[in-house]
Amino acid sequence: MNKVYPDAQSALAGIVQDGQTIAVGGFGLCGIPEALILALRDSGVKGLTAISNNAGVDGFGLGQLLETRQIRKMIASYVGENKEFARQYLAGELELEFTPQGTLAEKLRAGGAGIPAFFTKTGVGTIVADGKEIREFDGERYVMERSLVADVALVKAWKADKAGNLIYRKTARNFNPNVAAAGKITVVEVEELLEVGEIDPDAVHTPGIFVHRIVHNPHPEKRIEQRTVRAA
């Protein structure tokens, strides 16, 4: 089975459509699948529910899909640094499901592991727990959180072999492994594409069984979210 596609557009062809739930790896602008996000924008699909730690910045990352109004709902843990995100939300144009960061990571991990729900102490006694089941274990109260599974997952990795075994680079690993496992169909953008057998099995972060399509993007832009320099 050939998992390698010539470009991001062809990798998304036939699998993205209106109204889907799309999970996207990354943390801020670190480890985001830049080419796949751009291809998703250019596909014109709309009414999307996007699962991601945040929504990029204005004009880059998922911020591009906010500008084109392709995202109907965000499931995220952070909305700072994106003025269009804030504007749409405050104007009632964008639905937002705020989720504590660790809970979001676990919801994706559980979804990838086939676990439908779990209990956590995070959010008990706050609006995060509104409308959710509360149970007591060993004298402590816990809130039940449903796991997350996406129709399509977009992932950024450093290296992949042609079977889809992945290695992430340092902090760019972030949400990507959980997103990769939680997708019904997972598409990965990689900087280095290797032959099967060139990756040490002990070095694999995400096994190829979770990966359906691969795009080679050797020169991503890799923007820096906030560049700070010392005054002369």
Steps between C-alpha positions, in 0.01 A plus 500: 500500500650831390449766768712771336321777307668756273358807677267611776210566264497144365542359851175667611310424181198282559522496879405853610146630478264755653400454863786271602693497825867570429774453762821695440833447676723776628539740789482862396702499179733222619454173316201599287432332163536822299454359150201285599323794667552709187367217282198465728431871459532476123266198490213732591337264751299681766301449817798330664547415865872544568674332792832664579682643800446846350424658164837627379535873451331747268577397143698185578426147615135443582463878497476468122184289531348748743554781251311305233224404748551127439503416872161487671621379840834484684584247770810656653680590822641840402378786281760772558702672226225466240291815466267349241428205727407738783295722271295212358441347842393826666271575204331162534629385162717214628405225742768423758541202731768601748687202643783496755824418320575173678140389460514575128814288465338214691175525300702448181717226653191317626330533162801348330504215753131419451400626846163681474527706821704551818479677835724789608512742793588787266208741465288371790314791655548724194305570181712231334288242686161653413264238359748215551474197725672533839598191699681444825798267530680451833345814640597721204267642234579442132342623177442267207651614171419343164792407278560656158522325163547699180381420149839618372821571695771730364842437652852641473800270549872538445571164339292218359573185309273400214301273731404804709713442809561845647763689697425848637768760573530628855211729609336466158383164634240674725141398407597321179519138628157524665348666193650232273342219702161673531435538127284259303720607209839649585702707254858588594730771370870416543833670441698183431363195321694178539482148369346226712766366734695824529339592832607312811182336636591620850502860373143493361262740676186418298470159331403493134174318575352839596613675181307484172656769280839674493614825340865599470556870578878541539499880544218613731484866592512441878399847612588619849196608698662786690848616414666699778833676464706685755525875457845616383 
